[in-house]
Amino acid sequence: MKTLRILTLAAAILTTAVAANAKEKSDSLDISKQIQSTIQVPEKFLNDDAQSRVLVVFSIDEYGKAIVHEIGSNDEAVRNDLSAQFAEMSFNAAAGMYSIWLNFKTL
C-alpha cells in the first residue's frame, strides 16, 4: 500500500511538472509572436544593407510590463531603440525572465 501511495505521488508530481512546462512553452510562444508582430527594425539598420542578430534578455513584471535587463549589441543606438520598443510592450504572459534572439536583415 505504501508503494502504491509513493507511485501515485510521483505520478502527480510528474503531471504537475509537465503541465507547468507546457504553460511556460505556451507563454513563450505567445511572447515571441507578440514581439515579432510589434518590433520595428532599429533605425540604424534602415540606411544600409545590414544583417544582425541581437539577444534581448528581459523580464515581465506582475503588471505585464517588459523590463529589459540586457541587449546583446555593441551599438548604443540599437540598444536604445530596442529598449524603448520593449518599454512600450505589455504582455499577458506570466511574470518571469525571458530571452529572445531578434534577427534583422535589410536589403
JOZIBEL-V55635 format. One record per helix or strand of 3 or more residues. SS is the DSSP state (hx for helix, st for strand). FROM is the first residue (numbers start at 1). LEN is the number of residues. If there is no record, write none. Layout:
ss = {SS;SS}
from = {FROM;FROM}
len = {LEN;LEN}
This chain:
ss = {hx;hx;st;st;hx;st}
from = {2;43;50;65;76;96}
len = {37;4;11;7;12;11}
